[in-house]
Amino acid sequence: MALKDITLGQYFPGSTVIHKLDPRTKLLFVVLYIVALFTAKGLLAYGLLLAVLACAIAVSKVHLKTILRGMNPILFIIVLTAILNIFYTPGDPIWQWKFLKITVEGLWAAFFMILRITLLITCTFLLTYTTSPIMLTDGLEKLLGPLKKVRVPVHELSMMMSIALRFIPTLIEETDKIMSAQKARGADFDTGNLLQKAKALVPLLVPLFISAFRRADELAVAMECRCYHGGEGRTRLRQLKFEARDYLTLVGSAVLVAVVILLRRTTLF
């Protein structure tokens, strides 16, 4: 897996309807979509969820190649989960060898689990692909606003979550630069067994930590120089305001959850 395959936290600017949605709308849509995803049962429900997400990706104009590349880092988790479901789900066996057996129920469970994880990750990625870090912070802060009444540091939590998410591509970029410099000096990260590859990565940790702390310090200094204290009353790049497309999206999300719940009554796999 190449470092460039990790796309979580990256933002792809655009002027599509998805990009223009209020960040609160997109956050609520993701929450409702996840609820529908874990409520879904059967091909009809999952087919509907797949169609909705496919339409959202098409409207956002995020390249399918980018979506698929972002899935590469979690392929191991998907395959492992599928294997566990195939071999350890009870049911009528269609193949058996000693303590290992494959059942029809296991195959269906693996299929739906793969589909669920894929849709869940893709939906989350689409949120970060189409929402800038600052808008994501503002959206989180607005949604969590009621928690301020119980003295929860909403702004600080929102900012930390947004910065942490944005730091992923930054650290990946720094790691790639350090690895390229080490390779130019003769370091080998591609050959040998797993243990040898792990040992070869150890020298990267110190410069990577130094670079990460330097980036964090630069960010803190920049915010302090701008007298940035966050919270209420600060100047925002853009005032959040629900528009007609936001209301339609939220209504559509609620309808999607309701339809998925109704489809649970069907007996079709």
Salt bridges, closest charged atoms under 4 A:
ASP22 OD1 - ARG24 NE 2.94
ASP138 OD1 - ARG234 NH2 2.82
ASP138 OD1 - ARG236 NH1 2.89
GLU141 OE2 - LYS148 NZ 3.81
GLU141 OE1 - HIS155 ND1 3.02
GLU141 OE1 - ARG234 NH2 3.28
GLU141 OE2 - ARG236 NH2 3.99
GLU173 OE2 - LYS177 NZ 3.53
GLU174 OE2 - ARG215 NH2 2.58
GLU218 OE2 - ARG214 NE 3.80
GLU232 OE2 - LYS148 NZ 2.61
GLU243 OE1 - ARG245 NH2 3.19
